[in-house]
Amino acid sequence: MVRLSCIAVAILSLAAAAHKLPAPAAMVTCSDERFVAGERLLPSYDEAFLQCREEEHQMTHPDTGDFEKQRACYEVSKPGEYGEWRYGRIAMDVVERHSGDAYTFETLWMCKRS
């Protein structure tokens, strides 16, 4: 998982450079173990960042999206730690095309240190 994590961050960084988007600031490596909250399995850092980028692309698509991008996917704050667990939030800022209302969508991630 560590090697895959490094590769995913490298791909995100290259994609960010190609599209002039901010690259992830933190290098977070996680084990395969995920935190379960009720019936929800929280994603790892890499999974959450990729999910944010995919949702951002769909939401801000020029022809089919309902939003304009204000700020590409970013880390809300530095990753935190709780015992063996690492956690954080990744967000994107958008403006609804029809109303002009601004929104911030966030994803929570959490995983055990590798």
C-alpha positions in Angstrom: 0.0 0.0 0.0 2.9 2.4 0.7 4.2 2.1 -2.8 0.8 2.5 -4.3 0.3 5.5 -2.1 3.5 7.2 -3.4 2.5 6.4 -7.0 -1.0 7.9 -6.5 0.4 11.1 -5.0 2.9 11.3 -7.9 0.1 10.9 -10.4 -2.0 13.5 -8.6 1.0 15.9 -8.6 1.6 15.4 -12.3 -2.1 15.8 -13.1 -2.2 19.0 -11.0 0.8 20.4 -12.9 -0.8 19.6 -16.2 -4.0 21.3 -15.3 -2.5 24.0 -13.1 -4.3 22.6 -10.0 -2.8 22.6 -6.5 -1.0 19.3 -5.7 -1.6 17.6 -2.4 0.6 19.2 0.3 1.0 16.3 2.6 2.6 13.0 1.9 0.3 10.7 3.9 0.9 7.0 3.9 -1.7 4.6 5.3 -2.0 0.9 6.0 -4.8 -1.0 4.4 -6.9 -0.7 7.6 -9.7 1.8 7.4 -11.9 3.4 10.0 -15.5 2.2 10.1 -18.2 4.7 11.3 -21.5 2.9 11.6 -22.0 1.4 8.1 -19.6 3.8 6.5 -16.0 3.0 5.7 -13.9 6.2 5.6 -11.5 6.5 2.7 -7.7 6.8 2.9 -6.1 10.2 2.1 -5.3 9.1 -1.5 -8.8 7.7 -2.0 -10.4 10.9 -0.7 -8.2 13.1 -2.8 -9.0 11.1 -6.0 -12.7 11.1 -5.1 -12.6 14.9 -4.7 -10.9 15.4 -8.1 -13.4 13.1 -9.8 -16.4 14.9 -8.2 -14.9 18.3 -9.0 -14.6 17.3 -12.6 -18.2 16.1 -12.8 -19.6 19.1 -10.9 -17.7 21.8 -12.9 -17.9 20.2 -16.3 -18.6 23.0 -18.8 -21.5 21.3 -20.5 -23.0 19.1 -17.8 -21.9 20.5 -14.4 -24.0 22.9 -12.3 -21.0 24.7 -10.7 -18.0 26.9 -11.5 -14.8 26.0 -9.8 -13.6 28.5 -7.2 -10.8 26.5 -5.6 -9.7 23.1 -6.6 -9.4 20.2 -4.2 -7.3 21.2 -1.2 -6.4 20.1 2.3 -8.5 22.0 4.9 -5.7 21.7 7.5 -2.7 19.6 8.2 -3.5 15.9 8.9 -4.2 15.1 12.5 -3.5 12.0 14.6 -5.5 10.1 17.2 -3.6 7.2 18.5 -2.6 5.0 15.6 -5.1 6.8 13.3 -4.4 9.7 10.9 -7.3 11.9 9.7 -8.1 15.0 7.8 -10.5 16.8 5.5 -10.2 17.5 1.8 -12.5 20.2 0.3 -13.4 22.0 -2.9 -15.0 25.4 -3.3 -17.6 26.0 -6.0 -20.2 28.5 -7.1 -23.6 27.4 -8.4 -24.0 28.6 -12.0 -27.7 29.5 -11.7 -27.9 31.1 -8.3 -24.4 32.3 -7.8 -24.4 30.7 -4.3 -21.0 29.6 -3.0 -20.5 26.1 -1.5 -17.7 24.1 0.0 -17.9 20.3 -0.2 -15.7 18.3 2.1 -14.6 14.7 2.4 -13.3 13.2 5.6 -10.6 10.6 5.4 -9.1 8.4 8.1 -6.7 5.5 8.2 -4.1 3.8 10.3 -0.4 4.8 10.0 1.6 2.3 8.0 
